[in-house]
């Protein structure tokens, strides 16, 4: 078992505790959408998170890291982004130490963001060079602090992701190969969490 599995499967434990104290139906719907989005994304089930009940028809992702900005404008570009992460074997990501503030507009927060990535993605902008390495078994753990701002529409559907990296927080770890969580293992671990109904 990977040393990261517990942290991986409980990545939204703090958010779930936060949800227990939120009575506002819109705020609960936004945070519940965020939780489900994150779990589906990392389980490789991105088509489900992009369904019309969870995401607007024309989402826009704005990713800022390493002094570069990447804008994914529309469903076609967002789907291509997820497809590239899957093809590069870089879909296994998780958040920790979340500090989330929610309001009617959506939510914002700061998180420690962890991702198993191949060597080509270790440059200043991981999302600018999404591709597999020559050795599929060679994976690194990229850890950094990100600020998120995710707006939602009147139906509590995601409009887009605005992500900002704290470049000084970047840390690259070479994990024991036994500790790398594969995409298949991630899907297996998160299936019960995705299906779990929150109180």
KEVEX-87077 format. One line per 2 residues: their letters; for each residue x, y, z of N, C-alpha, C, CB. Coordinates in Angstrom, 2 decimals. Glycine has a CB too. Example, Ala and Ser with C-alpha at 12.3 -4.5 7.8 and 13.67 -1.06 7.14 Angstrom:
# KEVEX-87077
AS) 13.19 -5.69 7.80 12.30 -4.50 7.80 13.20 -3.30 7.80 11.31 -4.47 9.05; 12.85 -2.25 7.08 13.67 -1.06 7.14 12.90 0.03 7.87 14.08 -0.60 5.72
***
This chain:
# KEVEX-87077
XX) 0.85 -1.20 0.00 0.00 0.00 0.00 0.88 1.25 0.00 -0.96 0.01 1.23; 0.51 2.22 -0.80 1.25 3.48 -0.88 1.13 4.26 0.42 0.76 4.33 -2.05
XX) 2.20 4.89 0.82 2.19 5.73 2.03 1.26 6.93 1.86 3.61 6.21 2.37; 0.87 7.23 0.62 0.02 8.39 0.35 -1.47 8.05 0.26 0.46 9.06 -0.94
XX) -1.81 6.77 0.34 -3.21 6.38 0.10 -4.18 6.98 1.10 -3.33 4.88 0.13; -3.80 7.02 2.38 -4.74 7.56 3.37 -5.00 9.04 3.10 -4.19 7.37 4.80
XX) -3.93 9.80 2.87 -4.08 11.23 2.57 -4.89 11.42 1.30 -2.70 11.91 2.44; -4.67 10.54 0.33 -5.35 10.61 -0.95 -6.86 10.39 -0.79 -4.77 9.58 -1.92
XX) -7.23 9.32 -0.09 -8.65 8.98 0.03 -9.41 9.91 0.98 -8.80 7.56 0.51; -8.69 10.60 1.85 -9.37 11.50 2.81 -9.14 12.97 2.45 -8.87 11.23 4.24
XX) -8.80 13.24 1.19 -8.46 14.61 0.79 -9.58 15.61 1.07 -8.11 14.64 -0.68; -10.83 15.15 1.09 -11.94 16.07 1.31 -12.55 15.95 2.71 -13.01 15.83 0.28
XX) -11.84 15.32 3.63 -12.37 15.16 4.99 -12.62 16.52 5.65 -11.40 14.34 5.85; -11.69 17.46 5.48 -11.87 18.79 6.06 -13.04 19.52 5.45 -10.61 19.60 5.90
XX) -13.21 19.38 4.14 -14.33 20.02 3.46 -15.66 19.43 3.93 -14.19 19.87 1.94; -15.68 18.12 4.13 -16.90 17.48 4.61 -17.26 17.98 6.00 -16.74 15.95 4.63
XX) -16.25 18.18 6.84 -16.51 18.73 8.18 -17.03 20.16 8.06 -15.22 18.70 9.05; -16.48 20.93 7.14 -16.95 22.29 6.91 -18.41 22.29 6.46 -16.07 23.00 5.86
XX) -18.76 21.34 5.60 -20.13 21.24 5.09 -21.14 21.00 6.21 -20.23 20.13 4.05; -20.73 20.31 7.26 -21.63 20.02 8.38 -22.16 21.30 9.01 -20.92 19.17 9.43
XX) -21.38 22.38 8.94 -21.80 23.63 9.57 -22.42 24.63 8.62 -20.65 24.25 10.24; -22.69 24.23 7.37 -23.24 25.15 6.38 -24.71 24.82 6.12 -22.43 25.09 5.05
XX) -25.58 25.79 6.38 -27.01 25.59 6.17 -27.49 26.17 4.85 -27.79 26.22 7.31; -26.78 27.15 4.32 -27.18 27.82 3.09 -27.20 26.79 1.94 -26.22 29.01 2.76
XX) -28.36 26.55 1.32 -28.45 25.50 0.29 -27.54 25.75 -0.92 -29.87 25.38 -0.19; -27.41 27.00 -1.33 -26.55 27.31 -2.48 -25.08 27.02 -2.14 -26.72 28.79 -2.91
XX) -24.66 27.45 -0.97 -23.27 27.23 -0.57 -22.97 25.73 -0.44 -22.98 27.95 0.77; -23.93 25.00 0.10 -23.75 23.54 0.22 -23.64 22.90 -1.17 -24.92 22.90 1.01
XX) -24.49 23.36 -2.09 -24.48 22.79 -3.44 -23.16 23.08 -4.14 -25.65 23.36 -4.27; -22.61 24.27 -3.95 -21.34 24.63 -4.58 -20.22 23.75 -4.04 -21.01 26.11 -4.33
XX) -20.14 23.61 -2.73 -19.06 22.80 -2.14 -19.23 21.32 -2.43 -18.99 23.02 -0.63; -20.48 20.86 -2.50 -20.72 19.46 -2.86 -20.31 19.20 -4.30 -22.20 19.09 -2.65
XX) -20.59 20.16 -5.18 -20.17 20.07 -6.57 -18.64 20.01 -6.65 -20.71 21.27 -7.39; -17.97 20.88 -5.90 -16.50 20.90 -5.89 -15.93 19.55 -5.44 -15.99 22.02 -4.97
XX) -16.47 19.02 -4.36 -16.00 17.72 -3.86 -16.16 16.64 -4.92 -16.75 17.33 -2.58; -17.35 16.56 -5.50 -17.61 15.53 -6.51 -16.74 15.74 -7.75 -19.11 15.53 -6.91
XX) -16.57 16.98 -8.16 -15.72 17.32 -9.30 -14.30 16.78 -9.07 -15.68 18.85 -9.52; -13.75 17.09 -7.90 -12.38 16.66 -7.59 -12.23 15.15 -7.59 -11.96 17.20 -6.26
XX) -13.18 14.46 -7.01 -13.11 12.99 -6.94 -13.24 12.36 -8.32 -14.21 12.45 -6.01; -14.19 12.85 -9.11 -14.36 12.32 -10.47 -13.13 12.59 -11.33 -15.60 12.92 -11.12
XX) -12.58 13.78 -11.20 -11.40 14.17 -11.98 -10.25 13.20 -11.75 -10.97 15.61 -11.61; -9.95 12.95 -10.49 -8.80 12.13 -10.14 -9.06 10.64 -10.38 -8.41 12.35 -8.68
XX) -10.33 10.26 -10.43 -10.68 8.88 -10.74 -10.68 8.64 -12.25 -12.05 8.52 -10.15; -10.35 9.67 -13.03 -10.33 9.53 -14.48 -11.69 9.59 -15.12 -9.68 8.24 -14.84
XX) -12.70 10.04 -14.37 -14.08 10.08 -14.87 -14.48 11.52 -15.20 -15.05 9.47 -13.83; -13.62 12.20 -15.95 -13.83 13.62 -16.21 -15.07 13.89 -17.05 -12.62 14.19 -16.91
XX) -15.50 12.93 -17.85 -16.73 13.15 -18.64 -17.93 13.39 -17.72 -17.01 11.92 -19.57; -17.94 12.71 -16.58 -19.05 12.88 -15.64 -19.04 14.26 -14.99 -18.99 11.80 -14.56
XX) -17.87 14.78 -14.67 -17.83 16.09 -14.03 -18.14 17.21 -15.02 -16.47 16.33 -13.39; -17.99 16.92 -16.32 -18.30 17.91 -17.34 -19.74 17.80 -17.85 -17.34 17.77 -18.50
XX) -20.53 16.92 -17.23 -21.93 16.75 -17.62 -22.72 18.03 -17.33 -22.56 15.54 -16.86; -23.82 18.25 -18.06 -24.57 19.52 -17.94 -25.14 19.79 -16.55 -25.70 19.52 -18.91
XX) -25.25 18.79 -15.69 -25.76 19.04 -14.35 -24.66 19.53 -13.40 -26.41 17.78 -13.78; -23.38 19.43 -13.83 -22.28 19.84 -12.96 -21.48 21.03 -13.50 -21.35 18.69 -12.75
XX) -21.39 21.16 -14.82 -20.54 22.18 -15.44 -21.31 22.88 -16.55 -19.24 21.55 -15.99; -21.08 24.18 -16.71 -21.73 24.93 -17.78 -21.27 24.42 -19.15 -21.44 26.45 -17.64
XX) -22.03 24.74 -20.17 -21.74 24.24 -21.51 -20.44 24.80 -22.09 -22.90 24.57 -22.44; -20.06 26.00 -21.64 -18.83 26.62 -22.16 -17.94 27.02 -20.97 -19.16 27.87 -23.05
XX) -17.26 26.04 -20.36 -16.40 26.37 -19.22 -15.12 27.06 -19.67 -16.06 25.10 -18.42; -14.51 27.76 -18.73 -13.22 28.38 -19.01 -12.29 28.14 -17.82 -13.37 29.92 -19.29
XX) -11.16 27.50 -18.11 -10.14 27.26 -17.10 -9.01 28.25 -17.34 -9.63 25.78 -17.14; -8.54 28.88 -16.26 -7.41 29.81 -16.33 -6.37 29.32 -15.33 -7.85 31.31 -16.01
XX) -5.25 28.83 -15.84 -4.21 28.21 -15.02 -2.95 29.08 -15.08 -3.91 26.76 -15.49; -2.51 29.56 -13.93 -1.36 30.47 -13.87 -0.27 29.83 -13.02 -1.77 31.86 -13.29
XX) 0.87 29.53 -13.63 1.98 28.93 -12.90 3.28 29.19 -13.64 1.77 27.41 -12.69; 4.37 29.29 -12.88 5.68 29.48 -13.49 5.77 30.69 -14.39 6.04 28.27 -14.26
XX) 5.00 31.73 -14.08 5.04 32.93 -14.91 4.29 32.80 -16.22 6.45 33.30 -15.19; 3.55 31.72 -16.39 2.79 31.51 -17.63 1.31 31.38 -17.31 3.29 30.25 -18.38
XX) 0.50 31.76 -18.27 -0.96 31.62 -18.13 -1.47 30.75 -19.27 -1.66 33.02 -18.14; -2.30 29.80 -18.91 -2.94 28.92 -19.89 -4.44 29.12 -19.77 -2.53 27.41 -19.68
XX) -5.10 29.41 -20.87 -6.54 29.58 -20.87 -7.16 28.48 -21.72 -6.96 30.99 -21.38; -8.04 27.71 -21.12 -8.80 26.69 -21.84 -10.20 27.25 -22.01 -8.81 25.29 -21.07
XX) -10.56 27.58 -23.22 -11.80 28.29 -23.49 -12.79 27.38 -24.21 -11.53 29.55 -24.34; -13.73 26.84 -23.45 -14.78 26.01 -24.03 -14.58 24.53 -23.76 -14.84 26.23 -25.51
XX) -15.65 23.79 -23.95 -15.67 22.37 -23.60 -14.63 21.56 -24.36 -17.05 21.80 -23.86; -14.45 21.87 -25.64 -13.49 21.10 -26.45 -12.08 21.19 -25.88 -13.50 21.59 -27.90
XX) -11.67 22.39 -25.50 -10.33 22.56 -24.96 -10.19 21.95 -23.56 -9.98 24.04 -24.91; -11.23 22.03 -22.75 -11.19 21.43 -21.42 -11.11 19.91 -21.52 -12.43 21.86 -20.59
XX) -11.90 19.32 -22.41 -11.85 17.87 -22.61 -10.45 17.46 -23.09 -12.92 17.42 -23.64; -9.89 18.21 -24.03 -8.54 17.89 -24.54 -7.51 17.96 -23.42 -8.15 18.86 -25.67
XX) -7.69 18.88 -22.49 -6.79 19.01 -21.34 -6.83 17.74 -20.49 -7.16 20.25 -20.48; -8.05 17.29 -20.16 -8.18 16.08 -19.36 -7.66 14.86 -20.12 -9.64 15.86 -18.97
XX) -7.90 14.80 -21.40 -7.39 13.69 -22.21 -5.87 13.66 -22.19 -7.90 13.79 -23.66; -5.24 14.84 -22.24 -3.77 14.90 -22.23 -3.22 14.46 -20.88 -3.29 16.31 -22.57
XX) -3.88 14.82 -19.79 -3.45 14.37 -18.47 -3.54 12.86 -18.36 -4.28 15.03 -17.37; -4.62 12.30 -18.87 -4.80 10.84 -18.82 -3.74 10.15 -19.66 -6.20 10.45 -19.30
XX) -3.51 10.64 -20.86 -2.52 10.03 -21.76 -1.11 10.10 -21.18 -2.56 10.71 -23.11; -0.81 11.16 -20.43 0.52 11.34 -19.84 0.66 10.61 -18.51 0.81 12.81 -19.65
XX) -0.41 9.93 -18.08 -0.43 9.24 -16.79 -0.20 10.25 -15.65 0.65 8.12 -16.75; -0.84 11.41 -15.78 -0.67 12.47 -14.79 -1.99 12.92 -14.19 0.04 13.66 -15.42
XX) -2.93 11.99 -14.06 -4.26 12.33 -13.57 -4.38 12.19 -12.05 -5.29 11.46 -14.25; -3.40 11.53 -11.41 -3.49 11.27 -9.96 -3.00 12.50 -9.20 -2.68 10.00 -9.56
XX) -3.95 13.26 -8.67 -3.68 14.50 -7.95 -4.54 14.51 -6.70 -3.96 15.76 -8.85; -4.09 15.23 -5.69 -4.95 15.39 -4.52 -4.59 16.66 -3.78 -4.84 14.17 -3.59
XX) -5.57 17.14 -3.01 -5.40 18.37 -2.25 -5.25 18.04 -0.77 -6.58 19.33 -2.48; -4.58 18.93 -0.08 -4.41 18.80 1.37 -4.43 20.20 1.97 -3.08 18.04 1.74
XX) -4.65 20.27 3.26 -4.62 21.55 3.98 -5.47 22.60 3.27 -3.17 22.05 4.12; -6.70 22.24 3.00 -7.61 23.16 2.30 -8.14 24.23 3.23 -8.77 22.39 1.68
XX) -8.18 25.43 2.76 -8.80 26.55 3.46 -9.75 27.20 2.47 -7.72 27.58 4.02; -11.04 26.88 2.57 -12.03 27.24 1.55 -13.04 28.24 2.11 -12.76 25.98 1.04
XX) -13.31 29.28 1.33 -14.35 30.25 1.67 -15.40 30.21 0.56 -13.76 31.70 1.85; -16.66 30.05 0.92 -17.72 29.95 -0.07 -18.69 31.12 0.08 -18.47 28.60 0.07
XX) -19.19 31.61 -1.06 -20.25 32.62 -1.05 -21.15 32.36 -2.27 -19.66 34.08 -1.07; -22.06 33.26 -2.54 -23.01 33.03 -3.64 -22.33 32.98 -5.00 -24.07 34.11 -3.64
XX) -21.19 33.62 -5.13 -20.46 33.65 -6.41 -19.78 32.31 -6.71 -19.41 34.77 -6.39; -19.34 31.63 -5.67 -18.60 30.37 -5.83 -17.73 30.17 -4.61 -17.74 30.38 -7.12
XX) -16.51 29.68 -4.81 -15.63 29.53 -3.67 -14.21 29.92 -4.06 -15.66 28.09 -3.13; -13.44 30.23 -3.04 -12.02 30.50 -3.22 -11.29 29.85 -2.06 -11.71 32.03 -3.32
XX) -10.02 29.63 -2.25 -9.26 29.02 -1.18 -7.83 28.77 -1.56 -9.91 27.75 -0.76; -7.10 28.29 -0.59 -5.71 27.94 -0.79 -5.55 26.48 -0.38 -4.75 28.88 0.03
XX) -4.82 25.73 -1.19 -4.65 24.30 -0.93 -3.20 23.90 -1.21 -5.62 23.46 -1.79; -2.77 22.84 -0.55 -1.54 22.18 -0.94 -1.94 21.15 -2.00 -0.80 21.50 0.30
XX) -1.36 21.25 -3.16 -1.75 20.44 -4.31 -0.63 19.44 -4.62 -2.06 21.33 -5.55; -0.97 18.17 -4.62 -0.02 17.09 -4.88 -0.38 16.42 -6.19 -0.02 16.06 -3.72
XX) 0.63 16.06 -6.97 0.37 15.35 -8.23 1.54 14.44 -8.57 0.10 16.35 -9.38; 1.21 13.21 -8.95 2.23 12.32 -9.50 2.36 12.66 -10.98 1.86 10.80 -9.29
XX) 3.56 13.06 -11.40 3.77 13.49 -12.78 5.04 12.88 -13.35 3.83 15.02 -12.86; 5.09 12.70 -14.67 6.32 12.26 -15.33 7.33 13.41 -15.42 6.02 11.70 -16.74
XX) 8.57 13.08 -15.68 9.66 14.07 -15.69 9.41 15.29 -16.57 10.91 13.41 -16.13; 8.84 15.14 -17.79 8.65 16.33 -18.63 7.76 17.40 -18.02 8.07 15.92 -19.95
XX) 6.98 17.04 -17.00 6.07 18.01 -16.40 6.67 18.73 -15.18 4.80 17.33 -15.99; 7.97 18.57 -14.97 8.61 19.16 -13.81 9.19 20.55 -14.08 9.69 18.26 -13.31
XX) 8.94 21.10 -15.25 9.42 22.43 -15.57 8.68 23.50 -14.79 9.29 22.70 -17.06; 8.90 24.75 -15.14 8.29 25.86 -14.40 6.76 25.84 -14.48 8.81 27.18 -14.94
XX) 6.23 25.28 -15.56 4.78 25.19 -15.73 4.40 23.77 -16.10 4.29 26.20 -16.82; 3.93 23.01 -15.12 3.60 21.61 -15.35 2.52 21.46 -16.42 3.13 20.95 -14.05
XX) 1.53 22.34 -16.40 0.41 22.20 -17.32 0.73 22.68 -18.73 -0.78 22.95 -16.78; 1.89 23.32 -18.90 2.29 23.79 -20.23 2.97 22.69 -21.04 3.21 24.99 -20.11
XX) 3.38 21.61 -20.39 4.10 20.53 -21.09 3.59 19.19 -20.58 5.64 20.66 -20.88; 2.35 18.88 -20.91 1.73 17.65 -20.42 2.08 16.51 -21.38 0.18 17.81 -20.29
XX) 3.02 15.68 -20.97 3.38 14.53 -21.78 4.07 13.50 -20.91 4.29 14.94 -22.96; 4.00 12.26 -21.35 4.62 11.17 -20.62 6.13 11.21 -20.80 4.06 9.82 -21.08
XX) 6.84 10.64 -19.85 8.28 10.53 -19.96 8.67 9.29 -20.75 8.92 10.49 -18.58; 9.94 9.15 -21.02 10.42 7.99 -21.76 10.24 6.71 -20.98 11.87 8.16 -22.14
XX) 10.38 6.80 -19.66 10.19 5.63 -18.79 8.85 5.78 -18.09 11.36 5.50 -17.75; 7.85 4.98 -18.48 6.51 5.13 -17.87 6.50 4.90 -16.37 5.55 4.18 -18.53
XX) 7.49 4.17 -15.87 7.53 3.88 -14.44 8.18 4.98 -13.62 8.25 2.60 -14.20; 8.80 5.95 -14.29 9.48 7.02 -13.57 8.50 8.16 -13.31 10.71 7.53 -14.37
XX) 8.10 8.28 -12.07 7.15 9.32 -11.68 7.71 10.12 -10.52 5.79 8.70 -11.30; 7.31 11.38 -10.46 7.73 12.28 -9.39 6.49 12.83 -8.71 8.62 13.43 -9.93
XX) 6.65 13.23 -7.47 5.57 13.89 -6.74 5.85 15.39 -6.76 5.45 13.35 -5.27; 4.98 16.12 -7.43 5.08 17.58 -7.49 4.10 18.14 -6.47 4.77 18.12 -8.93
XX) 4.64 18.89 -5.51 3.81 19.46 -4.45 3.99 20.98 -4.46 4.18 18.86 -3.04; 2.88 21.71 -4.44 2.95 23.18 -4.38 1.65 23.71 -3.82 3.23 23.79 -5.79
XX) 1.67 24.96 -3.41 0.49 25.61 -2.90 -0.19 26.37 -4.04 0.84 26.57 -1.72; -1.48 26.16 -4.16 -2.26 26.82 -5.19 -3.41 27.59 -4.56 -2.80 25.80 -6.22
XX) -3.75 28.71 -5.16 -4.97 29.43 -4.79 -6.00 29.15 -5.87 -4.71 30.98 -4.64; -7.22 28.85 -5.44 -8.31 28.52 -6.36 -9.38 29.60 -6.27 -8.91 27.13 -6.04
XX) -9.96 29.96 -7.41 -11.19 30.74 -7.44 -12.07 30.06 -8.48 -10.92 32.28 -7.80; -13.17 29.47 -8.02 -14.06 28.75 -8.93 -15.44 29.41 -8.90 -14.17 27.22 -8.55
XX) -15.85 30.07 -9.98 -17.19 30.65 -10.03 -18.24 29.62 -10.45 -17.21 31.84 -11.00; -19.47 29.85 -10.01 -20.60 28.95 -10.31 -21.77 29.75 -10.84 -21.02 28.15 -9.06
XX) -22.60 29.11 -11.68 -23.74 29.80 -12.25 -24.95 29.71 -11.32 -24.09 29.22 -13.63; -26.10 30.21 -11.79 -27.30 30.25 -10.95 -27.82 28.86 -10.60 -28.39 31.04 -11.65
XX) -27.41 27.84 -11.37 -27.82 26.45 -11.08 -26.76 25.70 -10.30 -28.12 25.71 -12.38; -25.81 26.43 -9.73 -24.71 25.84 -8.95 -23.85 24.91 -9.78 -25.26 25.09 -7.75
XX) -23.67 25.27 -11.06 -22.78 24.51 -11.95 -21.46 25.27 -12.09 -23.44 24.28 -13.35; -20.39 24.54 -12.20 -19.08 25.16 -12.35 -18.99 25.95 -13.65 -17.99 24.10 -12.30
XX) -18.53 27.20 -13.55 -18.28 28.02 -14.73 -16.84 27.83 -15.19 -18.56 29.52 -14.43; -15.94 27.66 -14.24 -14.55 27.47 -14.62 -13.65 27.37 -13.40 -14.08 28.59 -15.51
XX) -12.40 27.08 -13.67 -11.37 27.01 -12.64 -10.36 28.12 -12.89 -10.67 25.61 -12.63; -10.11 28.93 -11.87 -9.05 29.92 -11.92 -8.04 29.48 -10.87 -9.59 31.40 -11.64
XX) -6.83 29.15 -11.30 -5.83 28.54 -10.43 -4.54 29.36 -10.49 -5.56 27.06 -10.84; -3.99 29.67 -9.31 -2.79 30.50 -9.21 -1.77 29.80 -8.33 -3.12 31.91 -8.64
XX) -0.56 29.62 -8.85 0.47 28.90 -8.12 1.37 29.83 -7.31 1.32 28.10 -9.10; 1.70 29.40 -6.10 2.75 30.03 -5.30 4.05 29.34 -5.70 2.46 29.93 -3.74
XX) 4.79 29.95 -6.62 5.99 29.33 -7.16 7.04 28.99 -6.12 6.60 30.21 -8.17; 7.11 29.77 -5.05 8.11 29.52 -4.02 7.81 28.25 -3.23 8.19 30.70 -3.07
XX) 6.61 27.75 -3.34 6.22 26.55 -2.57 6.51 25.25 -3.31 4.75 26.61 -2.23; 6.95 25.33 -4.56 7.16 24.11 -5.37 8.19 23.19 -4.74 7.61 24.48 -6.79
XX) 7.83 21.93 -4.66 8.71 20.90 -4.12 8.60 19.66 -5.00 8.36 20.56 -2.62; 9.73 19.10 -5.39 9.74 17.90 -6.21 10.33 16.77 -5.39 10.56 18.11 -7.53
XX) 9.57 15.69 -5.27 9.97 14.53 -4.47 10.07 13.33 -5.40 8.96 14.26 -3.30; 11.11 12.55 -5.24 11.24 11.31 -6.00 10.74 10.18 -5.10 12.72 11.07 -6.47
XX) 9.50 9.74 -5.30 8.94 8.74 -4.39 9.46 7.33 -4.67 7.42 8.76 -4.49; 9.34 6.50 -3.67 9.58 5.07 -3.87 8.54 4.61 -4.90 9.48 4.25 -2.51
XX) 8.93 3.86 -5.93 7.94 3.41 -6.94 6.73 2.72 -6.33 8.61 2.48 -7.92; 6.93 2.06 -5.19 5.80 1.38 -4.53 4.79 2.36 -3.96 6.32 0.48 -3.41
XX) 5.19 3.62 -3.79 4.29 4.62 -3.23 3.52 5.40 -4.28 5.07 5.57 -2.38; 3.85 5.21 -5.55 3.15 5.91 -6.62 1.75 5.30 -6.79 3.95 5.84 -7.97
XX) 0.74 6.13 -6.72 -0.64 5.67 -6.90 -0.96 5.73 -8.39 -1.66 6.55 -6.07; -1.28 4.59 -8.96 -1.59 4.53 -10.39 -3.01 5.05 -10.64 -1.44 3.09 -10.93
XX) -3.30 5.34 -11.88 -4.65 5.80 -12.24 -5.68 4.73 -11.92 -4.72 6.17 -13.74; -5.34 3.48 -12.18 -6.28 2.38 -11.90 -6.55 2.27 -10.41 -5.74 1.04 -12.44
XX) -5.49 2.41 -9.61 -5.65 2.32 -8.16 -6.44 3.52 -7.64 -4.27 2.25 -7.47; -6.20 4.70 -8.22 -6.94 5.90 -7.82 -8.44 5.71 -8.06 -6.43 7.13 -8.58
XX) -8.78 5.18 -9.21 -10.20 4.95 -9.54 -10.82 3.97 -8.55 -10.35 4.42 -10.98; -10.07 2.94 -8.21 -10.56 1.93 -7.27 -10.76 2.54 -5.88 -9.59 0.74 -7.19
XX) -9.79 3.32 -5.43 -9.86 3.91 -4.09 -10.98 4.93 -3.96 -8.55 4.56 -3.74; -11.24 5.68 -5.03 -12.20 6.79 -4.93 -13.63 6.41 -5.26 -11.77 7.89 -5.83
XX) -13.85 5.27 -5.88 -15.22 4.86 -6.23 -16.17 4.91 -5.04 -15.21 3.44 -6.81; -15.79 4.37 -3.87 -16.72 4.46 -2.73 -16.95 5.90 -2.26 -16.19 3.64 -1.56
XX) -15.92 6.75 -2.37 -16.07 8.13 -1.95 -17.01 8.89 -2.89 -14.71 8.81 -1.89; -16.91 8.61 -4.17 -17.77 9.27 -5.16 -19.24 8.91 -4.91 -17.35 8.88 -6.60
XX) -19.49 7.66 -4.56 -20.86 7.18 -4.38 -21.41 7.48 -2.99 -20.92 5.70 -4.64; -20.56 7.87 -2.06 -21.01 8.10 -0.70 -21.91 9.34 -0.63 -19.82 8.25 0.24
XX) -23.04 9.19 0.00 -23.98 10.31 0.16 -23.64 11.06 1.44 -25.47 9.81 0.20; -23.42 12.36 1.32 -23.08 13.16 2.49 -24.33 13.48 3.30 -22.36 14.46 2.08
X) -24.20 13.56 4.63 -25.36 13.90 5.45 -25.84 15.32 5.20 -25.03 13.72 6.93
***
